[in-house]
Every structure is written in C-alpha cells, then in structure tokens.
Amino acid sequence: SGKYKAVASGAITNGKPVVVNSTGTVTQISATGLAVAGSGGARLSVGPFNNTDDVSGPEIIYDTTRNKALVVYKDSGNSDDLTGNLLTVSGTGVTKGSDVEITTNNLFLNRLVYDSNAEMSVVIYRDNSSSGYSRSNILSGSGATLTVSSPINFRSSSSNPMAITFDSNVNRIAAFYDASGSTSGTSDKIHCITGEINSASSITWRGNIELTNGLGTSAGFNPAADACFDSNSNRVVLVYQDAGNSSYGTAIVGTFAGDGESISFGSPVVFSSSNTQALNTVFD
C-alpha cells in the first residue's frame, strides 16, 4: 500500500520526482531551457525631467495592491516640482494617469518605497526650502487615484536621504541618510531611521541609529547608496560608497527586532576595493 514498483527508463536520483511513461516505465523529470522571443512596446513619455540634476532621478516602484507602477520625478516643465504618476501596463503597452503634484519645494535626493502592509507608498527627500530638512510624504489612494499627504519631517536638520526599503517581516520602513552634526560629532555619518505608516496622513519615524562605521559621500549632494530587503533571511541590506574608506563599495546588514520597534546592524563588508559609484541592489 502506498508503493509502486516500476522499471526505470534512464538513471533516477533517489528522492527525485518521476513521470510514468506510456510503456509503463518511469523517467526522472528534468527541466529544459526554452528560448522565447521577447518584444517591447512603444515608449511612453512620463513627463519632462530635469536631467541636469543627476542626484534626484526618477524613482519607480510596483504597487501590488492596485497592480500599477508609481513613478515620481522632478518635473522640469513645472518648476521642478516633485510629481507623481501611476502607470498601467496592458500587454506590451503602458498608459499613464494624471500628474499629481507632491511638493513644490526646492528638493533633492527623492527616494521611493512601497509598503505592502499599509498598501501605501512613501517618498523621502531633502527640502532645501526648509534648511535642508529630510521630509516624507505618504502616497495613497485606490485605482487610478493618487492622494498625497502633507510633508512629515523625519530629520529636522540638514541631511541627505540615501536609500529606503520596506521590511515585510515586521512591516516597517528603513530609511538611510547622511547628516552633518551627527551624534558622534563626526560629519556625514550614515544614519538609519525606521518608519511605520499609521494612516494615509500619518507616519511614525523612530530610532535614528548611527552607523558608526559608515560615512556618507562628502562631495555635495551625491550619496551613492541603495537598500533592499532579503525576505529569505528577513534582513535589510544597505550598500554604499564609504567616503571614510577610500570610497570603497561597502555593504551592511540590518535586523529589526521582532516587534519592529528597533533595528541593529552587523559589521560592514567591503565588496569592491575601489571607488564605487551609482549603486543599486535587489533581492532575488
């Protein structure tokens, strides 16, 4: 009972699945790569972007709730205001919704993340109209509607946002920035602050952990960094250009506490022993 005796056709590795052939024999199932031709749809202009500002490029995320992409960018056709747009894909085509103004302030270094628990997005940026404070806006709504909250400070002092990611294990956001006048007294230290979306108009920022072994880029508004969440190990990963160590490409891992109220970091690891710029990271 529960067993089947058959003649093997070809070699079978113990524990591997098999298929019963029409002759009654069994063959181990194998995978074969199949070449598939790809095609691309027509290009769509999302909006006029000021390409002279190389540190505040367009940011794009995927909203898994409404199955749309969200892009934010500085609109050079509208006084460089930070603008949002929802994109809908159908086949190989893409259409865009109405432009929504996020902020009219003089901003740099916008970074964007999607919170799948709150089903909302958060954009962070440096507000040069307010002494270089780091600010955030919640982007919510449903369908093709994009609703923008009032700006919420997460650093009421001069600072430069570097990267942002969402930890779906504890449902918290981790935002990274460098700041002069750090708690250690050293300029341009990298910090991490954690966020929890409460509603479409409220987010709680807490923590402000200083990564004492990490230095942000000292050359003006040019923080070379990115972050992602590893859902296999439930860890946040930050990669950055360490200005305090010959601008080497460096990675550091952060772990949220089980209640999501705090985050701690391991030791930094150099992955590129040379001047490393334009960093991006992703989890497979």
N, C-alpha and C positions, 0 to 999 in steps of 0.2 A: 504494500500500500504506500502510495506517495513516491514510488520509484518507477523508473522506466529504463529498460535495458535496450540499447541500440548499438548498431555498428557505426563507428566513427568514419567519416569521409574526410581525410586530411588530419593534421595534428590539431589537438584540442588542449588548451591550457586549463588546468584544474581551476574550477570556480568561474570560468567564463561562460556567457550565455551562448546557446546554440539554436539552430533552426532545423526543423525536420524536413528533409528533402522528400520529393515525390517517390523516391525509391525506398524510403523507409530509413535511410541512413541519416545521421546528423552531422552538421558542419558548424564550426565556430563562426559566430557573426563577426564580421570585420567592417571597418569604415573605409570608404574610398573617397578621395577628394574629387569634386566635380567642378570643372571650370564653368562659371556662369558669367555671361556678358553683362556689363554694367551700363547704365545710361544716366545722364544728368539732365535735369530740366532747365528751363530758361532762367537766367539770372533775374533777381528782383532787387531793386534799389530800396533799401530800408529807409534811408534818409541821408541828407548831406552831413558828412562827418569831417571835422577839422583834423586833417592828417598831420598838421604841424605839431600837434600835442601828442607826442609818442608815449606818454605815460598814462593817458586816460582813454585807452582804446575801447571799442565796443565790447561789451560783455554779453554772453548769451547762456541761458540755462533752459532746461526742459521741465515744464510743468506737467507732472504725471497725472494730476487730477483732471485737468481740462484738455490734456493731450495737445498742448500748444507750446511753442517756444516763446521765450521772453527775451528781448534784446533791449539793452539800454546803451545810450551813446550821447556824446556831446553834439548837439545839433548846430552845425555851423550856419545853417540857414535861419536860425532863431537865436541869435546872440550867444551861441554855445551853451544854451540851457540843457540840462540833463533831461533826456527824453526817453520814454519807454514805448515799446511796440509789441503787440502779440502777433506771432506768425503761425499760420495754419498750413500744414502740409497735406496735399491730396495727390496721390500718385507721385509723379516727379515734379509737380508744381507746388508753389508756395504763394500764399497771399498774406498781406499784412493788414492789421486793423488800424484804427485811428491813432495818430500820435498823441501821447499823453505826457504833459509836462510834469516832471518830477520835482525839479527845483530850478530857480532862476539864478541861484547864487554862483559866484565865481569858484568853480570847483575843480579838483584834480583827483586822480587816483581812484576812480569809481571801481568797486568790486561788487559782484552779484552772487547770490546763493538762493537755492530753493529749499524751503523747509517742508518736507513731505508730511510731517505730523500736523502742523498748523495749516497746511495747504496754502501757504503764502510765501512770497519771496522777500528778501531783504537786500537793499543796496546800501553800501557804505562808501564814504568819500571824504576828502579833505575840503573844508569850506574856507576858502581864502577870504570870503566876505566877513568871516567871523573869527579873525585871528588865527586861522589855520586849524580850527577845531575839527575833530573827527565826528561825523554825523551819520545817521542812518535813517532810512525811510522804509516802511513796510509797504509792499505792493500786493494787493489782494484783489478780490472780485471773482466773478464766475463767467463762464462762456467767453465772449469777446470783450468783456468789460475789464478795464484796469483801473483800480482805485488806489490812490496814493495817500499815505498818512502824512501828518506833519513831521518835520525833521526832529529826530531824537538824538541828543549828544551821547556818545559813549566815551569821549575824551575831551574834557573842557580845557584843552590846552593845545599848543601847536604839536601836530603829529601827522604821520603819513601812513594811511592804510596800505597794507602789503598784500594780504590774502584773506580768504574767508572760505569756510566749508561747514557742512552740516553733519553731525553725528546722529545717525538714525537709531543707534542703540539706546541712547539716553535722551534723544530728541532735544539736542542743544546745538547752538551755533558757536563756532570758534572763529574769532576774528583776530588777525595779526596786524600789528602796526609798529613803526619805529617812532621814537619820541625823544626829543631833547629834554634835559632836566629830568632824567629817569630817577627812579627811587634809589639807585646805587650811586647817583651823582655823575654817571658816565653818559655822554651824549649818544643819541642814536641807538640806544638799546632796543632790541626787539621785544615786544610785549604780546601777550595773548589775553583777550577778554572774552568772556562767554556770554551768549545771549539766549533768552527764552522768550518766544513770542507768546503774549498773553491774549491779544486780540488784534483786530485789523488796525488799531491805533496805538497799541502799547507793546513795548518790548522791554524786558528787564535785562540790563547789562550788569555783569558782576565778575569779580575775580581779579582782573588786571595782574596777571602773572608776568614777571620779568624773566626772560630767558637770558640768564647772566652770561652764557657763553655765546650769545648771538648778537652781532652788530648789524644794523641796517646799513644801506648804502649811504655814504656821506655826500655824494655828488648831487646835491639838489633834490628835485622830486623824481627820483629814479629807483624805487625799491624793487629789486629783482627778486621775486618770490612767488610761490604758489602753494596751495594746500589741497589735500583731498582726504576722504575718509575711507579707510580699509575696513569693509564690512565683514571680512573673514576673521580678523583679529580684534575688531572693534577698537581701532586706534585712529587717531588723527595724525597725518603726516604733513610736515611743513618742509619745503625745500627752499633754500635762499642763498643769495650771494653774501658771504660773510666778509664784510668790509674790514673786520678786525683780524682776518686771517688771509691776507693776500687776495681777497675777493674769490676765494675757493667756493665751489658748489658744495653745499652742506645740507644734510637732512637731519631732522629731529622728530621724534615720535611723542605724541601727547596721549594721555589716557584719562578719560573722565572718570570721576568717582561714580559709584552705582546710582546715586541719587541725582547725578548731573550737576551738583552744586559747586564742584571744583574740578580742576584739571591739573595734572602734573606731567612733567616731561623727563625723558631719559637724556642720555648724553648725546651730543651732536656727532654725526659721522660725515666725514668728507667723502664725497663720491666723485669729485672732479678737482684734481690738484692743479687748477689753472683758473684764470679769470673767467668766470662763468656768468653768462647773462641770459636774458629772455627765457626764464624758467617756466615750465609748465609740467604738471604732474597729473596722473589719472590712475584709477584703480580698476583692474580687470577682475 
